[in-house]
């Protein structure tokens, strides 16, 4: 069995369906575990994770589902300090073809002269804008007040999450 006697989640409750508090577009970095950051459990966060928290088509479609079907009231695009994907996008080192594809939207968010922290936060704001620019479902839901889209930054050194 996956659930043991010490589990705090009732598997019967999970089987009834989901009604997440928030949808997250976050980095796939193993140090950035949304349930841990927010002290939440299974069924409370609808998660889309990709290196660099980029707004990619399948991720946007997944968030459309969260908002349109699950009635998720908040989408949070969350970045974090020391993001390797943003660092790679800022660098000049050759990347594999698939990594080049991954960092392309991050490169579109970069502003000349920004340091890594500024670039990471700018990338999160760019990804949040992409959600409503590329999805009429999300744009309409935001305009109707059915979803709020926000950005945040997780500082690995302190464990603090702040809105940006």
C-alpha positions as CSV (number, residue, x, y, z in Angstrom):
1,X,0.0,0.0,0.0
2,X,1.2,3.5,-0.8
3,X,-0.6,5.0,2.3
4,X,0.6,3.8,5.6
5,X,-0.8,4.3,9.1
6,X,1.2,7.5,9.6
7,X,-0.2,9.2,6.5
8,X,-2.3,12.3,7.3
9,X,-4.3,12.1,4.1
10,X,-7.4,10.0,3.9
11,X,-7.2,8.1,0.6
12,X,-11.0,7.9,0.5
13,X,-11.1,11.7,0.4
14,X,-8.6,11.8,-2.4
15,X,-10.7,9.4,-4.4
16,X,-13.7,11.7,-4.3
17,X,-12.0,14.2,-6.6
18,X,-9.8,17.3,-6.4
19,X,-10.4,20.9,-5.6
20,X,-6.9,22.5,-5.4
21,X,-6.3,25.7,-3.6
22,X,-3.9,26.9,-6.3
23,X,-2.4,25.9,-9.6
24,X,1.4,26.3,-9.7
25,X,3.8,26.8,-12.6
26,X,7.1,26.1,-10.9
27,X,10.6,24.9,-11.6
28,X,11.4,21.2,-11.7
29,X,14.4,21.7,-9.4
30,X,14.4,19.0,-6.8
31,X,15.0,21.5,-4.0
32,X,11.8,23.3,-4.8
33,X,9.0,21.1,-3.6
34,X,5.8,23.1,-3.5
35,X,4.0,20.9,-0.9
36,X,7.0,21.5,1.4
37,X,7.3,25.2,0.7
38,X,3.6,25.8,1.5
39,X,3.0,23.0,4.1
40,X,0.3,21.4,2.0
41,X,-0.6,17.9,1.1
42,X,-1.9,15.8,-1.7
43,X,-4.9,17.3,-3.5
44,X,-4.2,20.9,-2.5
45,X,-1.9,22.1,-5.3
46,X,-2.4,21.5,-9.0
47,X,1.2,21.4,-10.2
48,X,2.9,22.0,-13.6
49,X,6.7,21.8,-13.2
50,X,9.4,22.4,-15.8
51,X,13.0,23.6,-15.5
52,X,12.9,27.4,-15.5
53,X,9.1,27.5,-14.8
54,X,8.4,28.4,-18.5
55,X,4.9,28.7,-19.8
56,X,4.9,25.9,-22.4
57,X,1.8,24.7,-24.4
58,X,1.1,21.5,-22.4
59,X,1.6,23.4,-19.1
60,X,-0.8,26.2,-20.1
61,X,-3.4,23.7,-21.2
62,X,-3.0,21.9,-17.9
63,X,-3.6,25.2,-16.0
64,X,-6.7,25.8,-18.3
65,X,-8.0,22.5,-17.0
66,X,-7.3,23.6,-13.4
67,X,-9.2,26.8,-13.8
68,X,-12.0,25.8,-16.2
69,X,-12.8,22.4,-14.7
70,X,-11.5,22.3,-11.2
71,X,-12.3,26.0,-10.5
72,X,-8.9,26.7,-9.1
73,X,-9.0,30.3,-7.9
74,X,-5.2,31.1,-8.0
75,X,-2.3,30.4,-10.4
76,X,1.1,31.1,-8.9
77,X,4.2,31.2,-11.1
78,X,7.0,30.5,-8.7
79,X,10.7,31.0,-9.4
80,X,13.6,30.3,-7.1
81,X,17.1,31.6,-6.3
82,X,19.9,30.0,-8.2
83,X,17.7,28.6,-11.0
84,X,20.0,26.6,-13.3
85,X,17.7,26.9,-16.3
86,X,17.8,30.7,-16.2
87,X,21.6,30.6,-15.6
88,X,21.9,28.4,-18.7
89,X,19.8,30.8,-20.7
90,X,22.0,33.7,-19.7
91,X,25.2,31.8,-20.5
92,X,27.1,31.2,-23.7
93,X,27.9,27.5,-23.2
94,X,26.7,25.2,-25.9
95,X,23.5,23.2,-24.9
96,X,21.9,20.1,-26.4
97,X,19.2,20.8,-28.9
98,X,16.4,20.0,-26.4
99,X,18.0,22.2,-23.8
100,X,18.2,25.0,-26.4
101,X,14.5,24.6,-27.0
102,X,13.8,24.7,-23.2
103,X,15.7,27.9,-22.6
104,X,14.4,29.8,-25.6
105,X,11.4,31.3,-23.8
106,X,13.6,32.2,-20.9
107,X,15.9,34.0,-23.2
108,X,13.0,36.0,-24.4
109,X,12.4,37.2,-20.9
110,X,16.0,38.4,-20.3
111,X,16.8,42.1,-19.9
112,X,20.4,43.3,-20.6
113,X,22.2,44.1,-17.5
114,X,20.1,42.0,-15.1
115,X,21.9,39.8,-12.6
116,X,20.8,36.2,-12.1
117,X,18.3,37.1,-9.3
118,X,16.7,39.8,-11.4
119,X,16.6,37.6,-14.5
120,X,14.9,34.8,-12.5
121,X,12.2,37.1,-11.2
122,X,11.8,38.7,-14.6
123,X,11.4,35.2,-16.1
124,X,8.6,34.4,-13.7
125,X,6.7,37.6,-14.5
126,X,7.2,36.9,-18.3
127,X,5.8,33.4,-17.8
128,X,2.8,34.7,-15.9
129,X,2.0,37.2,-18.8
130,X,2.3,34.4,-21.3
131,X,-0.5,32.5,-19.6
132,X,-3.1,35.1,-20.5
133,X,-1.5,36.1,-23.8
134,X,-1.5,32.6,-25.1
135,X,-4.8,31.3,-23.5
136,X,-8.1,33.0,-24.0
137,X,-9.5,30.6,-21.4
138,X,-7.2,32.0,-18.7
139,X,-7.5,35.5,-19.9
140,X,-11.3,35.4,-19.8
141,X,-11.3,33.7,-16.3
142,X,-8.9,36.4,-15.0
143,X,-11.1,39.2,-16.5
144,X,-14.2,37.6,-14.9
145,X,-12.5,37.5,-11.5
146,X,-12.5,33.6,-11.5
147,X,-8.7,33.3,-11.2
148,X,-5.9,35.5,-9.9
149,X,-2.5,35.0,-11.5
150,X,0.5,36.0,-9.3
151,X,4.2,35.5,-9.3
152,X,6.5,34.6,-6.4
153,X,10.2,34.0,-5.6
154,X,11.5,31.2,-3.3
155,X,14.8,32.0,-1.6
156,X,16.6,28.7,-1.1
157,X,18.9,30.2,1.5
158,X,16.1,31.3,3.8
159,X,13.2,29.1,2.8
160,X,11.0,32.3,2.4
161,X,8.5,32.7,-0.4
162,X,7.7,36.3,-1.4
163,X,5.5,37.8,-4.1
164,X,7.2,39.7,-6.8
